[in-house]
């Protein structure tokens, strides 16, 4: 059986896009599943020092951080773009780099950009598909995050 690079690239793209789908729809268990066992943090932290959480811990942490309104939504949308995927020669590992913009629309506010940033994801191929191993994130916080996260001041300086 030959390795299908185009199919692998599409499958990896779906993994990268699973996070905004879960986050933007208020699917906290989905956010937890996405981050389950994943090493997560900024680029400058050595991999062995990155935070690793279970699905339950990740979902609970996200619930404490992100403001979800009475309708269950944050009214924020993550727009993921420029997904660049490098596959290993044997097709068992990959690095996906992407950029994002988060916009938020609330009835009492105009549509606003609240942050931009990027991800560098390392993934591995298993029998059941591609799995995220590490996510490094960098953010540029220019917008008003006070309608999106509790204690937005903790994000400044990242």
TORKOL-4160 file (C-alpha; in steps of 0.2 Angstrom, whole numbers, padded with zeros to 4 digits, m for minus):
158
<pt num="1" X="0000" Y="0000" Z="0000"/>
<pt num="2" X="0007" Y="0017" Z="m0005"/>
<pt num="3" X="0007" Y="0032" Z="0006"/>
<pt num="4" X="m0006" Y="0045" Z="0000"/>
<pt num="5" X="0002" Y="0062" Z="0003"/>
<pt num="6" X="m0013" Y="0072" Z="m0002"/>
<pt num="7" X="m0025" Y="0062" Z="0009"/>
<pt num="8" X="m0013" Y="0064" Z="0024"/>
<pt num="9" X="m0012" Y="0083" Z="0021"/>
<pt num="10" X="m0031" Y="0084" Z="0021"/>
<pt num="11" X="m0032" Y="0074" Z="0037"/>
<pt num="12" X="m0019" Y="0085" Z="0045"/>
<pt num="13" X="m0029" Y="0100" Z="0040"/>
<pt num="14" X="m0044" Y="0093" Z="0048"/>
<pt num="15" X="m0035" Y="0090" Z="0065"/>
<pt num="16" X="m0029" Y="0108" Z="0064"/>
<pt num="17" X="m0047" Y="0114" Z="0061"/>
<pt num="18" X="m0054" Y="0104" Z="0075"/>
<pt num="19" X="m0049" Y="0116" Z="0089"/>
<pt num="20" X="m0058" Y="0132" Z="0082"/>
<pt num="21" X="m0074" Y="0121" Z="0078"/>
<pt num="22" X="m0075" Y="0115" Z="0096"/>
<pt num="23" X="m0070" Y="0132" Z="0104"/>
<pt num="24" X="m0082" Y="0142" Z="0093"/>
<pt num="25" X="m0097" Y="0131" Z="0096"/>
<pt num="26" X="m0095" Y="0130" Z="0115"/>
<pt num="27" X="m0090" Y="0111" Z="0114"/>
<pt num="28" X="m0079" Y="0111" Z="0130"/>
<pt num="29" X="m0078" Y="0092" Z="0129"/>
<pt num="30" X="m0072" Y="0093" Z="0111"/>
<pt num="31" X="m0059" Y="0106" Z="0116"/>
<pt num="32" X="m0053" Y="0094" Z="0130"/>
<pt num="33" X="m0052" Y="0079" Z="0118"/>
<pt num="34" X="m0042" Y="0090" Z="0106"/>
<pt num="35" X="m0029" Y="0095" Z="0120"/>
<pt num="36" X="m0029" Y="0078" Z="0128"/>
<pt num="37" X="m0011" Y="0073" Z="0131"/>
<pt num="38" X="m0005" Y="0087" Z="0120"/>
<pt num="39" X="0011" Y="0096" Z="0125"/>
<pt num="40" X="0005" Y="0115" Z="0124"/>
<pt num="41" X="0014" Y="0131" Z="0126"/>
<pt num="42" X="0024" Y="0145" Z="0118"/>
<pt num="43" X="0038" Y="0142" Z="0106"/>
<pt num="44" X="0052" Y="0148" Z="0118"/>
<pt num="45" X="0048" Y="0134" Z="0131"/>
<pt num="46" X="0058" Y="0118" Z="0129"/>
<pt num="47" X="0046" Y="0104" Z="0124"/>
<pt num="48" X="0049" Y="0094" Z="0140"/>
<pt num="49" X="0043" Y="0109" Z="0150"/>
<pt num="50" X="0027" Y="0111" Z="0140"/>
<pt num="51" X="0010" Y="0109" Z="0149"/>
<pt num="52" X="0001" Y="0092" Z="0146"/>
<pt num="53" X="m0017" Y="0090" Z="0152"/>
<pt num="54" X="m0030" Y="0076" Z="0152"/>
<pt num="55" X="m0046" Y="0080" Z="0142"/>
<pt num="56" X="m0055" Y="0084" Z="0158"/>
<pt num="57" X="m0042" Y="0096" Z="0164"/>
<pt num="58" X="m0041" Y="0104" Z="0148"/>
<pt num="59" X="m0060" Y="0107" Z="0146"/>
<pt num="60" X="m0060" Y="0113" Z="0164"/>
<pt num="61" X="m0046" Y="0125" Z="0161"/>
<pt num="62" X="m0054" Y="0132" Z="0146"/>
<pt num="63" X="m0071" Y="0134" Z="0155"/>
<pt num="64" X="m0062" Y="0144" Z="0168"/>
<pt num="65" X="m0054" Y="0155" Z="0155"/>
<pt num="66" X="m0066" Y="0158" Z="0141"/>
<pt num="67" X="m0082" Y="0168" Z="0143"/>
<pt num="68" X="m0097" Y="0158" Z="0136"/>
<pt num="69" X="m0114" Y="0168" Z="0136"/>
<pt num="70" X="m0131" Y="0161" Z="0140"/>
<pt num="71" X="m0133" Y="0154" Z="0123"/>
<pt num="72" X="m0118" Y="0143" Z="0126"/>
<pt num="73" X="m0107" Y="0153" Z="0113"/>
<pt num="74" X="m0092" Y="0164" Z="0115"/>
<pt num="75" X="m0097" Y="0174" Z="0100"/>
<pt num="76" X="m0079" Y="0173" Z="0094"/>
<pt num="77" X="m0073" Y="0165" Z="0078"/>
<pt num="78" X="m0056" Y="0158" Z="0075"/>
<pt num="79" X="m0051" Y="0160" Z="0057"/>
<pt num="80" X="m0037" Y="0148" Z="0053"/>
<pt num="81" X="m0027" Y="0152" Z="0038"/>
<pt num="82" X="m0010" Y="0149" Z="0029"/>
<pt num="83" X="m0009" Y="0131" Z="0034"/>
<pt num="84" X="0008" Y="0124" Z="0029"/>
<pt num="85" X="0011" Y="0106" Z="0031"/>
<pt num="86" X="0028" Y="0097" Z="0030"/>
<pt num="87" X="0027" Y="0078" Z="0030"/>
<pt num="88" X="0041" Y="0067" Z="0035"/>
<pt num="89" X="0049" Y="0056" Z="0022"/>
<pt num="90" X="0041" Y="0041" Z="0029"/>
<pt num="91" X="0024" Y="0049" Z="0031"/>
<pt num="92" X="0023" Y="0045" Z="0050"/>
<pt num="93" X="0025" Y="0063" Z="0056"/>
<pt num="94" X="0021" Y="0080" Z="0051"/>
<pt num="95" X="0023" Y="0099" Z="0056"/>
<pt num="96" X="0009" Y="0110" Z="0052"/>
<pt num="97" X="0011" Y="0129" Z="0054"/>
<pt num="98" X="m0004" Y="0140" Z="0053"/>
<pt num="99" X="m0010" Y="0158" Z="0057"/>
<pt num="100" X="m0026" Y="0164" Z="0065"/>
<pt num="101" X="m0037" Y="0179" Z="0068"/>
<pt num="102" X="m0050" Y="0179" Z="0081"/>
<pt num="103" X="m0065" Y="0190" Z="0078"/>
<pt num="104" X="m0079" Y="0193" Z="0090"/>
<pt num="105" X="m0097" Y="0200" Z="0088"/>
<pt num="106" X="m0108" Y="0204" Z="0102"/>
<pt num="107" X="m0124" Y="0214" Z="0101"/>
<pt num="108" X="m0117" Y="0228" Z="0112"/>
<pt num="109" X="m0101" Y="0229" Z="0102"/>
<pt num="110" X="m0096" Y="0231" Z="0084"/>
<pt num="111" X="m0087" Y="0217" Z="0075"/>
<pt num="112" X="m0069" Y="0217" Z="0082"/>
<pt num="113" X="m0053" Y="0208" Z="0080"/>
<pt num="114" X="m0047" Y="0203" Z="0097"/>
<pt num="115" X="m0031" Y="0194" Z="0093"/>
<pt num="116" X="m0020" Y="0186" Z="0080"/>
<pt num="117" X="m0007" Y="0173" Z="0081"/>
<pt num="118" X="0000" Y="0157" Z="0075"/>
<pt num="119" X="0002" Y="0138" Z="0079"/>
<pt num="120" X="0015" Y="0126" Z="0076"/>
<pt num="121" X="0008" Y="0108" Z="0078"/>
<pt num="122" X="0018" Y="0092" Z="0077"/>
<pt num="123" X="0008" Y="0077" Z="0073"/>
<pt num="124" X="0011" Y="0058" Z="0072"/>
<pt num="125" X="0001" Y="0046" Z="0061"/>
<pt num="126" X="m0006" Y="0031" Z="0071"/>
<pt num="127" X="m0017" Y="0017" Z="0065"/>
<pt num="128" X="m0033" Y="0027" Z="0069"/>
<pt num="129" X="m0027" Y="0043" Z="0060"/>
<pt num="130" X="m0017" Y="0058" Z="0064"/>
<pt num="131" X="m0014" Y="0064" Z="0082"/>
<pt num="132" X="m0008" Y="0080" Z="0088"/>
<pt num="133" X="0007" Y="0078" Z="0099"/>
<pt num="134" X="0013" Y="0096" Z="0102"/>
<pt num="135" X="0005" Y="0113" Z="0099"/>
<pt num="136" X="0016" Y="0129" Z="0101"/>
<pt num="137" X="0006" Y="0145" Z="0100"/>
<pt num="138" X="0011" Y="0164" Z="0099"/>
<pt num="139" X="m0002" Y="0178" Z="0101"/>
<pt num="140" X="m0003" Y="0196" Z="0097"/>
<pt num="141" X="m0016" Y="0204" Z="0108"/>
<pt num="142" X="m0022" Y="0220" Z="0100"/>
<pt num="143" X="m0041" Y="0219" Z="0103"/>
<pt num="144" X="m0052" Y="0220" Z="0118"/>
<pt num="145" X="m0052" Y="0203" Z="0126"/>
<pt num="146" X="m0063" Y="0208" Z="0140"/>
<pt num="147" X="m0078" Y="0201" Z="0132"/>
<pt num="148" X="m0069" Y="0184" Z="0127"/>
<pt num="149" X="m0059" Y="0179" Z="0142"/>
<pt num="150" X="m0060" Y="0181" Z="0161"/>
<pt num="151" X="m0045" Y="0191" Z="0168"/>
<pt num="152" X="m0038" Y="0196" Z="0150"/>
<pt num="153" X="m0024" Y="0205" Z="0158"/>
<pt num="154" X="m0015" Y="0188" Z="0161"/>
<pt num="155" X="m0013" Y="0186" Z="0142"/>
<pt num="156" X="m0003" Y="0202" Z="0140"/>
<pt num="157" X="0015" Y="0200" Z="0140"/>
<pt num="158" X="0014" Y="0183" Z="0131"/>
